[in-house]
Amino acid sequence: SKLYFGCGEIYDDYGKDDKCEKHVFFNKAVLEAIKYIDFIPNIIHLNDYHTAMIPLIYKVKYKKYNEYRNIKFLFTIHNLKYQGIFNANRIAELLEIELSYFKENNILFNGQMNCMKVGVLFADMITTVSKTYAKEITSVKFGEGLNELLKKNEYKLEGIINGIDYHENNPETDLLIFNNYNCNNFINEKVKNKLLLQKRMGLREDENIIMIGIVSRLTDMKGFDIIREIFEKLISYNVQFVLLGVGQNDIIDSFRKLENKYPDKVRVNIMFSNELAHKIYASADIYLMPSKFEPCGLSQLIALRYGTIPIVHAIGGLNDTIESYNECDNIGNGFSFDNYDANELLFSLKKAMLLCSDKEKWNQLVLRAMESDNSFHKSAKEYIKIYKELIVSCPEEEK
């Protein structure tokens, strides 16, 4: 095991053939370990392609043994884009399963082993990380080549939104932020974080300036192309823009240039810093997250917890967690736009900035955001329901 997991990142390969051995080793080890522990699981919960071969190995080699025969498999897809595609001959050799078995059971994908496909085929139930994403991945646009397979298996596919740790992400007790606050005192206390972050960033200290924050991987999928497209118009308003993240050099370069052009309004922090991330979540007025696609997303949930209003593209988990503000009914916990379009993003930003000037309505929106329930407790109950259904689905004579 030290050979495979003793150094480096566990998930550093995304399907490179020279990395497939460690996945096969781990998948086989999970099932083999059951012989040596005093516990027979009812369910093995698999996550992404890294563990997706386990039910295949189980069916071919372990199901025949009495102590194994009732095990069920739940497969969770976190991001369909990463599928674990390896050379079929090499996988067959490592698994000690005839390649003809793969062909006869339609396991291969374009002549290669696609671990994600295996998980979908052999798991008893499939979940993904939001209800909207569960629907999206059955479409050509988001299905990453597996949409038809997922459509056929839709009967066992369900979306459950991720949760966040409400102890770690708690503005009332968070030791990483400048000033603690809660739902009862945020009107006077949250703004102190903005003033102190402005000071730390070398920006003008003014509570009336709208601070827009982003904590993100700097990749194309996160919507930075449409942010750049409207940036000149956005920065002409009474706003400050604070960015934290690491990623693509072209995105980094473009925002460095914007920081140089607008040194009194823009701060770009190219680093990973949990401490600064928490400070941005607690300090900003608006959190910007216009992702092209987003299976679930956690940043918008953290922003809600800290009363920082998200503006999102209504896609995947963003659609399921952010209810767009409706002035007539005075409902919603953020702002969203339907089409991946720079002008729609700017329109949502303008609506948010306008509302921000109406302190009474804005504070009502902030309170709703902070009161949103996106805890682990909520999602755990949905998983427990599925676990119980899987156990009950065993024939009585097999229990």
BELNORBEL-V7565 format. One record per backbone hydrogen bond with DSSP energy under -1.0 kcal/mol. CO is the residue of the C=O (numbers start at 1). NH is the residue of the N-H. E is the energy in kcal/mol with one decimal. If there is no record, write none. Layout:
# BELNORBEL-V7565
CO/NH/E ; CO/NH/E
This chain:
# BELNORBEL-V7565
1/5/-2.8 ; 2/6/-1.8 ; 16/19/-2.0 ; 17/20/-1.1 ; 20/24/-2.3 ; 21/25/-2.9 ; 22/26/-2.3 ; 23/27/-2.7 ; 24/28/-2.6 ; 25/29/-2.3 ; 26/30/-2.1 ; 27/31/-1.1 ; 28/32/-2.3 ; 29/33/-2.4 ; 32/35/-1.4 ; 33/36/-1.7 ; 37/39/-1.9 ; 42/72/-2.5 ; 44/74/-1.8 ; 46/76/-2.8 ; 48/51/-1.7 ; 49/52/-1.0 ; 51/54/-1.3 ; 53/57/-2.4 ; 54/58/-2.6 ; 55/59/-2.2 ; 56/60/-2.2 ; 57/61/-2.8 ; 58/62/-1.7 ; 58/63/-2.8 ; 62/65/-1.9 ; 65/68/-1.7 ; 65/69/-1.0 ; 68/71/-1.9 ; 72/44/-2.6 ; 73/124/-1.8 ; 73/125/-1.7 ; 74/46/-3.7 ; 75/127/-2.5 ; 76/48/-2.9 ; 79/82/-1.2 ; 83/116/-2.1 ; 84/115/-2.6 ; 86/113/-2.3 ; 87/91/-2.2 ; 88/92/-2.7 ; 89/93/-2.0 ; 90/94/-2.4 ; 91/95/-2.9 ; 92/96/-1.1 ; 92/97/-1.9 ; 98/101/-1.3 ; 99/103/-1.8 ; 100/104/-2.7 ; 101/105/-1.8 ; 102/107/-2.8 ; 103/106/-1.2 ; 109/112/-1.6 ; 112/109/-3.1 ; 113/86/-2.6 ; 114/118/-1.8 ; 115/119/-2.3 ; 116/120/-2.1 ; 117/121/-2.5 ; 118/122/-2.5 ; 119/123/-1.9 ; 125/75/-2.6 ; 126/158/-2.1 ; 127/77/-2.8 ; 128/160/-2.9 ; 129/162/-1.0 ; 130/134/-1.7 ; 131/135/-1.2 ; 132/136/-2.6 ; 133/137/-2.4 ; 135/138/-1.4 ; 136/139/-2.2 ; 139/143/-1.7 ; 143/146/-2.8 ; 146/150/-2.6 ; 147/151/-2.4 ; 148/152/-2.1 ; 149/153/-1.4 ; 151/154/-1.2 ; 153/156/-1.8 ; 154/157/-1.7 ; 156/126/-3.4 ; 158/128/-1.8 ; 165/169/-2.3 ; 170/173/-1.5 ; 170/174/-2.2 ; 171/181/-1.7 ; 182/186/-1.4 ; 185/189/-2.1 ; 186/190/-2.2 ; 190/193/-1.5 ; 191/195/-2.1 ; 192/196/-1.8 ; 193/197/-2.3 ; 194/198/-2.8 ; 195/199/-1.7 ; 196/200/-2.2 ; 197/201/-2.7 ; 198/203/-3.0 ; 204/206/-1.0 ; 206/209/-1.4 ; 210/240/-2.4 ; 211/285/-2.3 ; 211/286/-2.2 ; 212/242/-2.6 ; 213/288/-2.3 ; 214/244/-2.1 ; 217/219/-1.6 ; 218/248/-3.2 ; 219/222/-1.5 ; 220/223/-1.7 ; 221/292/-2.7 ; 223/227/-1.5 ; 224/228/-2.3 ; 225/229/-1.5 ; 226/230/-1.3 ; 230/234/-2.6 ; 231/235/-2.9 ; 234/237/-1.7 ; 237/239/-2.3 ; 238/210/-2.1 ; 240/212/-3.2 ; 241/267/-2.7 ; 242/214/-1.9 ; 243/269/-2.6 ; 244/216/-2.4 ; 246/218/-2.5 ; 248/252/-2.3 ; 249/253/-3.0 ; 250/254/-1.9 ; 251/255/-2.1 ; 252/256/-2.1 ; 253/257/-2.0 ; 254/258/-1.6 ; 255/259/-2.0 ; 256/260/-2.2 ; 257/261/-2.0 ; 258/262/-2.3 ; 262/265/-1.8 ; 262/266/-2.2 ; 265/241/-3.0 ; 267/243/-2.8 ; 269/245/-2.2 ; 269/271/-1.4 ; 273/277/-2.3 ; 274/278/-2.2 ; 275/279/-1.7 ; 276/280/-2.3 ; 277/281/-2.5 ; 278/282/-2.1 ; 279/283/-1.5 ; 280/284/-2.5 ; 285/309/-2.1 ; 286/213/-2.9 ; 287/311/-2.7 ; 289/313/-1.1 ; 294/317/-2.0 ; 298/302/-2.2 ; 299/303/-2.6 ; 300/304/-2.0 ; 301/305/-1.9 ; 302/306/-1.5 ; 303/308/-2.8 ; 304/307/-1.7 ; 309/287/-2.8 ; 310/335/-2.5 ; 311/289/-2.8 ; 312/337/-1.6 ; 313/315/-2.5 ; 315/318/-1.6 ; 315/319/-1.1 ; 316/320/-1.0 ; 317/321/-1.4 ; 318/322/-1.9 ; 323/333/-2.4 ; 323/334/-1.4 ; 326/330/-1.5 ; 326/331/-1.4 ; 331/326/-2.5 ; 334/325/-2.6 ; 335/312/-2.5 ; 337/314/-2.6 ; 339/341/-1.9 ; 341/345/-2.0 ; 342/346/-2.5 ; 343/347/-2.4 ; 344/348/-2.1 ; 345/349/-2.2 ; 346/350/-2.6 ; 347/351/-2.1 ; 348/352/-2.3 ; 349/353/-2.8 ; 350/354/-2.4 ; 351/355/-2.2 ; 352/356/-2.0 ; 355/358/-1.7 ; 357/359/-1.0 ; 358/362/-2.8 ; 359/363/-2.5 ; 360/364/-1.5 ; 361/365/-1.9 ; 362/366/-2.6 ; 363/367/-2.2 ; 364/368/-2.0 ; 365/369/-2.3 ; 366/370/-2.5 ; 367/371/-1.8 ; 369/372/-1.1 ; 374/164/-2.0 ; 375/379/-1.2 ; 376/380/-3.1 ; 377/381/-1.4 ; 379/383/-1.8 ; 380/384/-2.6 ; 381/385/-1.7 ; 382/386/-1.6 ; 383/387/-2.8 ; 384/388/-2.4 ; 385/389/-1.9 ; 386/390/-2.4 ; 387/391/-2.1 ; 388/392/-2.5 ; 389/393/-1.5 ; 391/394/-1.4 ; 395/398/-2.0
